């Protein structure tokens, strides 16, 4: 995806690292892909300790824009 000049894409786990999520700190201490890493990562996937509300407001605070492509008209 192309971004307008001066803009960048959200980096994976940027929020988690910025707020120093304790689960993310545990993940950071492990080798990516290791068995222990994957067990900790599963917590994030299924039992995140933060809410979408918190994440959304963090995005706004940091100046992120949430965009999607325009829907194309159906040919009918």
C-alpha distances in whole Angstrom, upper triangle without the diagonal:
4,6,10,13,14,12,10,9,12,14,15,19,19,21,23,24,24,27,28,28,31,30,27,30,31,28,28,31,30,29,26,27,30,32,33,29,28,31,30,26,28,29,26,25,28,30,28,30,28,27,24,26,26,22,21,24,23,19,21,23,21,19,16,14,13,11,11,10,14,16,17,21,23,25,29
4,7,9,11,10,9,9,13,15,17,21,20,22,25,25,25,28,29,30,33,32,29,31,33,30,29,33,32,31,28,29,33,35,35,32,31,34,33,29,31,32,29,28,31,32,30,32,30,29,26,27,27,24,22,24,23,20,21,23,20,18,15,14,14,12,12,12,15,17,19,22,25,27,30
4,6,8,6,7,8,11,14,17,19,18,20,23,23,22,25,27,28,31,31,27,30,32,29,28,32,32,31,28,30,33,35,35,32,31,34,32,29,31,32,28,27,31,32,29,31,28,27,24,25,25,21,20,22,20,17,18,20,17,15,12,11,12,11,12,12,15,18,20,24,26,28,32
4,6,6,8,10,14,16,20,22,20,22,25,25,24,27,29,30,34,33,30,32,35,32,31,35,35,34,31,33,37,39,39,35,35,37,35,32,34,35,31,31,34,34,32,33,30,29,26,26,26,23,21,22,21,18,18,20,17,14,13,12,13,12,14,14,16,20,21,24,27,30,33
4,6,8,12,15,17,21,23,21,23,26,25,24,27,29,31,34,34,31,32,35,33,31,34,35,34,32,34,37,40,39,36,36,38,36,33,36,36,32,32,36,36,33,34,32,31,28,28,28,25,23,24,22,19,19,20,18,15,14,14,16,15,17,17,20,23,25,28,31,33,37
4,7,11,13,15,19,21,18,20,23,23,21,24,26,28,31,32,28,30,33,31,29,32,33,33,30,33,36,38,38,34,35,37,35,32,34,34,31,31,34,35,31,32,29,29,26,27,26,23,21,22,20,17,17,18,14,12,12,13,16,16,18,19,22,25,27,30,33,36,39
4,7,10,12,16,18,15,17,20,20,19,22,24,25,29,29,25,27,30,28,26,30,31,30,28,30,33,36,35,31,31,34,31,29,31,31,27,28,31,31,28,29,26,26,23,23,22,19,18,19,17,14,15,15,12,10,9,10,12,12,15,16,19,23,25,28,31,33,37
4,7,9,12,15,12,15,18,17,16,19,21,23,26,26,22,24,27,24,23,27,27,27,24,26,29,32,31,27,28,30,28,25,27,28,24,24,28,28,25,26,24,24,21,22,21,18,17,18,16,13,15,16,12,11,9,10,12,12,15,16,20,23,25,29,31,34,37
4,6,9,12,10,13,15,16,15,18,20,21,24,23,20,22,25,22,21,25,25,24,22,24,27,29,28,25,25,27,25,22,24,25,21,21,24,25,22,24,21,21,18,20,19,15,15,17,15,12,14,15,12,12,9,9,10,11,13,15,18,21,23,27,29,32,35
4,7,9,7,9,12,12,12,15,17,17,20,19,16,19,21,19,18,22,22,22,20,22,25,26,26,22,22,24,22,19,21,21,18,18,21,22,19,20,18,18,15,17,16,12,12,14,12,9,12,13,10,11,8,10,10,12,14,17,20,22,25,29,31,34,37
4,6,5,9,10,10,11,14,15,16,18,17,14,16,18,16,15,19,19,19,16,18,21,23,23,19,19,22,19,16,19,20,16,17,20,21,18,19,18,18,17,19,17,13,15,17,14,12,15,16,13,14,11,13,14,15,17,19,23,25,28,31,33,36,39
4,5,8,9,9,11,14,14,14,16,15,11,14,16,13,13,16,16,16,13,15,18,20,19,15,16,18,16,13,15,16,13,13,17,17,15,17,16,17,15,18,16,13,15,17,14,13,17,17,15,16,14,16,15,17,18,21,24,26,29,32,34,37,39
4,5,5,6,8,10,10,10,13,11,8,11,13,11,10,14,15,15,13,15,18,19,18,14,15,16,14,11,14,14,10,12,15,15,12,14,13,14,14,16,14,11,14,15,12,12,16,16,14,16,14,17,16,19,20,23,27,28,31,35,36,39,42
4,6,5,6,9,10,11,14,13,10,12,15,13,12,16,17,18,16,19,21,23,21,17,18,20,17,15,18,17,14,15,18,18,15,16,14,15,14,16,13,10,13,14,10,10,14,13,11,13,12,15,15,18,20,23,26,28,31,35,37,40,42
4,5,5,6,8,9,12,12,10,12,15,14,14,17,19,20,18,20,22,24,22,18,19,20,17,15,17,16,12,14,17,16,12,13,10,12,11,12,10,7,10,11,7,8,12,11,10,13,11,14,14,18,20,23,26,28,32,35,37,40,42
4,6,6,6,5,9,8,6,9,11,10,11,14,15,17,16,18,20,21,18,15,16,17,13,12,14,13,10,13,15,14,10,10,9,12,12,14,11,9,12,13,10,12,15,14,13,16,15,18,18,21,23,26,29,31,34,38,39,42,45
4,6,5,6,9,10,6,7,11,10,9,12,14,16,15,18,19,21,19,15,17,18,15,14,17,15,13,16,18,17,14,14,13,15,16,17,14,12,15,16,12,13,17,15,13,17,16,19,20,23,25,28,31,33,36,40,41,45,47
4,5,8,11,12,10,10,14,14,13,16,18,20,19,22,23,25,22,19,21,22,18,17,20,18,15,18,20,19,15,15,13,15,15,16,12,11,14,13,10,11,14,12,10,14,14,17,19,22,24,28,31,33,36,40,41,45,47
4,6,9,11,9,10,13,14,13,16,19,21,20,23,24,25,22,19,21,21,17,17,19,17,14,17,19,17,13,12,10,13,14,14,10,10,13,12,9,12,14,12,12,16,16,19,20,23,26,29,32,34,38,41,42,46,48
4,6,8,7,7,10,11,10,13,15,18,18,21,21,22,19,17,19,19,15,15,18,16,14,17,19,17,13,12,12,15,16,17,13,13,16,16,13,15,18,16,15,19,19,22,23,26,28,32,35,37,40,43,45,48,50
4,5,5,6,9,10,10,13,15,18,17,19,20,20,17,15,17,16,12,12,15,12,10,14,15,13,10,8,9,12,14,15,12,12,16,16,13,15,18,17,17,20,20,22,22,26,28,31,34,36,39,42,43,47,49
4,5,5,6,9,10,11,13,16,17,19,19,19,15,14,16,14,11,12,14,11,11,14,15,13,11,9,11,15,17,18,15,15,19,19,17,19,22,21,21,24,23,26,26,29,31,34,37,39,42,45,46,50,52
4,5,5,6,9,10,11,14,14,16,16,15,12,11,12,11,7,8,10,8,7,11,12,10,9,8,10,14,16,18,16,15,19,20,18,20,23,22,21,25,23,26,25,28,30,33,36,37,40,43,44,48,50
4,5,5,6,9,10,13,12,14,15,16,13,10,12,12,8,8,11,10,8,12,14,13,10,11,11,15,16,18,16,14,18,19,16,18,21,20,19,22,21,24,23,26,28,31,34,35,38,42,43,46,48
4,5,5,7,9,12,13,15,15,16,13,11,14,14,10,11,14,13,12,15,17,16,13,13,14,18,19,21,18,17,21,21,18,20,23,22,21,24,23,26,26,29,31,34,37,39,42,45,46,50,52
4,5,5,7,10,11,14,13,13,10,8,11,11,7,9,12,11,11,14,16,15,13,14,16,19,21,23,20,19,23,24,21,23,26,25,24,27,26,29,28,31,33,36,39,40,43,46,47,50,53
4,5,5,8,8,10,10,11,9,6,9,9,6,7,10,10,10,13,15,14,13,14,16,19,20,23,20,19,22,23,21,22,25,25,23,26,24,27,26,29,30,33,36,37,40,44,44,47,50
4,5,8,8,11,12,14,11,9,12,13,10,10,14,14,13,16,18,18,16,17,18,21,22,24,21,19,23,24,21,22,25,24,22,25,24,27,27,29,30,33,37,38,41,44,46,49,51
4,7,9,12,11,13,10,9,12,13,11,12,15,15,15,18,20,19,18,19,20,23,25,27,24,23,26,27,24,25,29,27,26,29,28,30,30,33,34,37,40,42,45,48,49,52,54
4,6,9,7,9,7,6,9,11,9,10,14,14,14,17,19,19,18,19,21,24,25,28,26,24,27,29,26,26,30,29,27,30,29,31,31,33,34,36,40,41,44,47,48,51,53
4,6,6,9,8,6,9,12,11,12,15,16,16,18,20,21,20,22,23,26,27,30,28,25,29,30,27,28,31,31,28,31,29,31,31,33,33,36,39,40,43,46,47,49,52
4,6,9,9,6,8,11,11,10,13,15,14,15,18,19,19,21,22,24,25,28,26,23,26,28,25,25,29,29,27,29,27,29,28,30,30,32,36,37,39,43,43,46,48
4,7,8,6,6,10,11,10,12,15,15,15,18,19,19,22,23,25,26,29,27,25,28,30,28,27,31,31,29,31,29,30,29,31,31,33,36,37,39,42,43,45,47
4,5,5,6,9,10,10,12,15,16,16,18,20,20,22,24,27,28,31,29,27,30,32,30,30,34,34,32,34,32,33,32,34,34,36,40,40,42,46,46,48,51
4,5,5,6,9,10,11,13,15,15,17,18,19,21,24,26,27,31,29,27,31,33,30,31,35,35,33,35,33,35,33,35,35,37,41,41,43,46,46,49,51
4,5,5,6,9,10,11,13,15,16,16,17,19,21,24,26,29,27,25,29,31,28,29,33,33,31,34,32,34,33,35,35,38,41,42,44,47,47,50,52
4,5,5,6,9,10,11,12,15,15,15,17,19,22,23,26,24,23,26,28,25,26,30,30,28,30,28,30,29,31,32,34,38,38,41,44,45,47,49
4,5,5,6,9,10,10,12,14,14,17,19,21,22,26,24,22,25,28,26,26,30,30,29,31,28,30,29,30,30,33,36,36,39,42,42,45,47
4,5,5,7,9,10,11,12,13,15,18,21,22,25,24,23,26,28,26,27,31,31,30,32,30,32,30,32,32,35,38,38,41,44,44,47,49
4,5,5,7,9,10,10,11,13,15,18,20,23,21,20,23,25,23,24,28,28,27,29,27,29,28,30,31,34,37,37,40,43,44,47,49
4,5,5,6,9,10,10,12,14,17,18,21,19,18,21,23,21,22,25,26,25,27,25,26,25,27,27,30,33,34,37,40,40,43,45
4,5,5,6,8,9,12,14,16,17,21,20,19,22,24,23,23,27,27,27,29,26,28,26,28,28,30,33,34,36,39,39,42,44
4,5,5,5,6,9,12,14,16,19,18,17,20,22,21,22,25,26,25,28,26,27,25,28,28,31,34,34,37,40,41,44,45
4,6,6,5,8,9,11,13,16,15,13,17,19,17,18,22,22,22,24,22,23,22,24,25,28,31,31,34,37,38,41,43
4,6,7,10,11,12,13,17,16,15,17,20,19,19,23,24,23,25,22,23,21,23,23,26,29,29,32,35,35,38,40
4,6,10,11,12,13,17,17,16,18,21,21,21,24,26,25,27,25,26,23,25,25,28,31,31,34,36,36,39,41
4,6,9,10,12,15,15,15,18,20,19,20,23,24,24,27,25,26,24,26,27,30,32,33,36,38,39,42,43
4,5,7,10,12,12,11,14,16,15,17,20,20,21,23,21,23,21,24,25,28,31,31,35,37,38,41,43
4,7,10,12,10,11,14,15,15,17,20,20,20,23,22,24,22,25,27,30,33,34,37,40,41,44,46
4,7,8,7,7,11,12,11,14,16,16,17,20,18,20,19,22,24,28,30,31,35,37,38,42,44
4,5,5,6,9,10,11,13,14,15,17,19,17,19,17,20,22,25,27,28,32,34,36,39,41
4,5,5,6,8,10,10,12,14,15,16,15,15,14,17,18,22,24,25,28,31,32,36,37
4,5,5,6,9,10,11,12,14,15,14,15,14,17,19,23,25,26,30,32,33,37,39
4,6,5,6,9,10,10,12,14,14,15,15,19,21,25,27,28,32,34,36,40,41
4,5,5,6,9,10,11,12,11,13,12,16,18,22,24,26,29,32,34,37,39
4,5,5,6,9,10,11,9,10,9,13,16,19,21,23,27,29,31,35,37
4,5,5,6,9,10,10,11,12,15,18,22,24,26,30,32,34,38,40
4,5,5,6,9,9,11,12,16,19,23,25,27,31,33,36,39,41
4,6,5,6,5,8,9,12,15,19,21,24,27,30,32,36,38
4,5,5,6,7,9,13,16,20,21,24,28,30,33,36,38
4,6,8,10,13,16,20,23,25,28,31,34,36,40,42
4,6,9,12,15,19,22,24,27,30,33,36,39,42
4,7,10,13,16,19,21,25,28,31,33,37,39
4,7,10,13,16,19,22,25,28,30,34,36
4,6,10,13,15,18,21,24,27,30,33
4,7,11,13,15,19,22,24,28,30
4,7,9,12,15,18,21,24,27
4,6,9,12,15,17,21,23
4,6,9,12,15,18,21
4,6,9,12,15,18
4,6,9,12,15
4,6,9,12
4,6,9
4,6
4
